[in-house]
Structure formats: C-alpha cells, structure tokens
Amino acid sequence: MQMTLRPIGHVRSPYKVPKDAPRQGRLSDTVSEIVIDDAYAPGLRDLDAKKHLIVLSWFDRADRSALVATPPGSRADHGVFATRSPNRPNPIGLCVVDVIGINGTVITVRGLDSIDGTPVLDIKPYSREIDCAG
C-alpha cells in the first residue's frame, strides 16, 4: 500500500532543534504560528470560532527506526507505541493547542511542541465532548 501525504502548511516556532521542544507542548506557554499554504486558505473558514485545535504534524527530523523509548521519569524502556516519543516509525505529531488568533493564513497558537519548519498535515477542532476520554 502506498500513501501520499501533502502538508497543508508549516510551523514557525522558537524551537530550532528537537532538544529545544518541550516533551508535552500542552504544558508550555510558548507561542508559535501555523502558516497554512494559500491553496488551503478556504479550509480555514469558521476556524476563528474555535478555542482549541488538534494539530497533526510530521516530525520530519525524528528517528524512524526507534521501536523502544524511555519516557521521562522512567528508568525502563517501553515499546514506542506505549509512549509519546516523537521518534517512531511514522512520526506523526498530535498536539492540542490554544488558539490565540488568526490573521489570514497564519494561526497563532499556544502549547505546540513542534520545531521550526515542521510540516503540518492537518488541523481539527478540539471537542471536549468527543476528545476527552475521562
């Protein structure tokens, strides 16, 4: 099976290398921007009514050969699918962010864990009723 992913934009972030980024963006107050390619601008319609977004990105600088990881605070290795490590066979990043504002095709957000230049694959509205498992 062949899959083709096309980024819809990229991240502008103060994080320049992977070690700069927080382990969990949601726990950070850092402000970043998601720059959407002009071709996808119509997809932003009504997004300004959303307070939180789910951002799916491609961690293009991740180690795709990693199958085990040691989570922070743990001394033991775990299978990568039991962790939130960015290093994994298909390095898809998932982060819930706060929307600060939207100006044209630039979405300013708080709490994104992506480094500068990270390709953005998709954006979805966060729904407390659907996305909260608790």
N, C-alpha and C positions, 0 to 999 in steps of 0.2 A: 504494500500500500504506500502510495506517495502522497504526502501532504504538502500544501503550499500555504505559508503564512505570509501576509503582507502587513508590515507595520502601518498603523494609521497616523503615527507621529513619533515624537521622541521626548525625552526628559531633559530639562535644564535643571541642574542640581548643583549645590555647593559640594557634593561628594564627588571627588575626581577619580578615586580608585576604590576598588571593593572594600578594602580595610577601613575606609573612611565612613562607610554607610553603617547605620545602626542595625543591630540584629533584628529588631522589630520597628519598622517605621512608625507604627501607630503610637509608640511610646516616645516619639520625638516631636518637638515643636518646630522643627526645621521646615522652612517654606521652600517649595520647588515649583517649577512650572511644567506643564504638559503642553507641548506645542503640536497641534494637530495639523496635518498636511491639508492644504487648501481643498483638495479633492474630497475630503471627508467633512468639510465645514457644515454641510446640510445636516449631518448626523448630530450636531450639537444643539439643534433646535429643542427648546424647552429644558435643556440641561441646567439652566440658571435657577430652576425651581428646586434643585436637589441640594441637600446639605452635605451629603456623604456619597462617595463613589467607590466602587471596586475597580481598581486599575490592574489590568493584566499586562505584564511586560515580559520581554525576553532578555534574560540575564546573559547577554552575549559574551561576557568575559568569564563566565562560570566554567568550572571543571566538569565537563560532561561525562567523564569516566568514573566519577565518585559514586560508590554504592553504599558506603558507610560514612557516618559523621558522628562527631562528639558534640552534643548540644552544650551550650553554656551552662555551667553549674553541675555538669555530669562528668564523671570520670570514665564512663563506659561508652564504647561505640554503639551506635544503633543503626539499623538499616535506614538508608536515606529517606525512604518513604514514611518512616516514623519520626521524621524531623522536619524542620522548616529551613534546612540548609539551602542556600542558593546554588550549591554545587550538586547537580543531579543530571540524569540522562537527558531530560527535556527541561531546561532551566526556565520554567515559566514562573514569573513572579506574580504574586497576588497580594494586594495591599488595599486596605480600607483607608481612605483619606478624607479629610475635611476640605470642603470647597471654600476658598477664601473669596474668589471672584473669577469672572470670565470676561476677557476682553478680546473680541474677535475669535481667533482660533487658539488663544492661549488661556489655559485653565490654571489658575494659581491655587495650589493646594498645600495643606499641612499634613505631615506624617508619612510622606512617601520615602521608601527605603532604597530607591533606585539611584544609581550613579549617573553622572552627567553623560548624555548621549544614548542612554538605554532606549532601545526601540519599544514603543508602546503598541501592544497587539489589539487591545480592546478596552473599553470603558463601559461599565454597567452601573446603574443606580443601586445604591445600597438600600435594602428594605429591612427594617427591624423585624417585621412580621415573617419574612421569608428567610433571611440570612442569619438570624440569631437562633442558635440551636438550644439555648438554655431555657 
